[in-house]
Amino acid sequence: MAAHVGVDTTYNLTTPTVGYTSEAESDQSVDTAVVRDETGTVVIAVPKKLVTNTQTIKGKGDCQLSAVTAGAFSSGTLKIVSAKQTESADDFPDFEITGKKFSSLD
């Protein structure tokens, strides 16, 4: 098997044109609705319909803050919710871009 060094995917996010991605992660979560009886024991547990997918890329370069735009979320479409830039006198600037995608289990 061939070795791979670096980030294999940035999921639905795009690396800024003046940056280099060194880390990418994706997390998907579904909340659970529960019913407890008089003793506090869970008797019913079912997943809620909202699925939240959070994607983050980190790297070196300019995060292009203009990628964060106002507007409504659309089901199944990734929307960038934050872009963070950190600079120091000793190293290249760091960036972190986070996007969220909401969808339904149905």
C-alpha positions, 0 to 999 in steps of 0.5 A: 500500500502506498504511503500518504503524508498530509491531509487526504480530504477536506470533506466539503470545505475548500483550502484557502487559495493562499493556505495549506491544510494540515488537519481536517476533521468531520463529526456527525451527531444526532440527539436522542429523545428519552423518556424516564420512569418514576425511578429515573430509568430510561424506558424509551430512547429514540433518535431525533430527526436533526443530524448535525455534521461539523467539519473543520480544517486547520492549516497555515496561511490566510483563512479568507474571512470573506468565506463566512457569509450571512444567510439561512442554512439549507438542508444538506448544504455546508455553511461556513460558520467561523474562520479564525486567523492567528498570527505571530512574529515567529511563524507563518499565520495559522487558520481554522475554518469550521462549517456546519451541515444540517440534514434530516434522518428521513 
